[in-house]
Amino acid sequence: MLFSKLLPKEGNFFELFNRHADQIILAANAFGNLVENYADPFLREKYTKDVDKAENAADHITHEVNRLLHTTFITPIGREQIHGLIDAMDDVADLLQDIAEAMYLYDVKHMTDHIVRLTELSIDCCYKVQTAVNLLDRISQQKVAQQALRLCDEIADLESDADRAMRRAISQLFRSESDVRELIKLRTIYDSLEAITDRCEDVANQIEGVVLQNS
């Protein structure tokens, strides 16, 4: 009994979730700027570094959450929920960095309208993830819980939109691109951009589970 009283009972997990979501937004906006200014080599390098910086910051927060899990006796939500949520969030930041790096490594020459559209959908998803994450510390309130669930549904809708956009992009690519190397590059980028919304939906699924079990 004395031992349990001496152990820390609740870490600031919700604050860490919010900080991680902020880094996702920084990475997403930097990626959007990268796509918008891709023709400028100086800005391309700058915004790629900004994506890296945000992803690295997100990684540090993930490590802090996992460290805190080992030193906190009683957590505000289930340990598996905390672990699952922060890992899902970190996958979003990782993927943004991966795509920015892939554009450089594959020597992608220009942005297409399909890349622009998929990027817009991805950024929208990231913002809804941030909004939903920011509600978690208040999900005991019924109205807040319902708002979080609506956001999860909206993220799922955006994922469906991105899936359709990706299929259209690939269909046009195979009809119009004669250079096999460019086809492979662009297909990889399209698939990866659609995967951002998949990872956001993974976060939404985690949030939905937290809400349903704790509200």
Secondary structure, 3 states (H helix, E strand, C coil): CHHHHHCCCCCCHHHHHHHHHHHHHHHHHHHHHHHHCCCCHHHHHHHHHHHHHHHHHHHHHHHHHHHHHHHCCCCCCCHHHHHHHHHHHHHHHHHHHHHHHHHHHCCCCCCCHHHHHHHHHHHHHHHHHHHHHCCHHHCCCHHHHHHHHHHHHHHHHHHHHHHHHHHHHHHHHHHHCCCHHHHHHHHHHHHHHHHHHHHHHHHHHHHHHHHHHHC
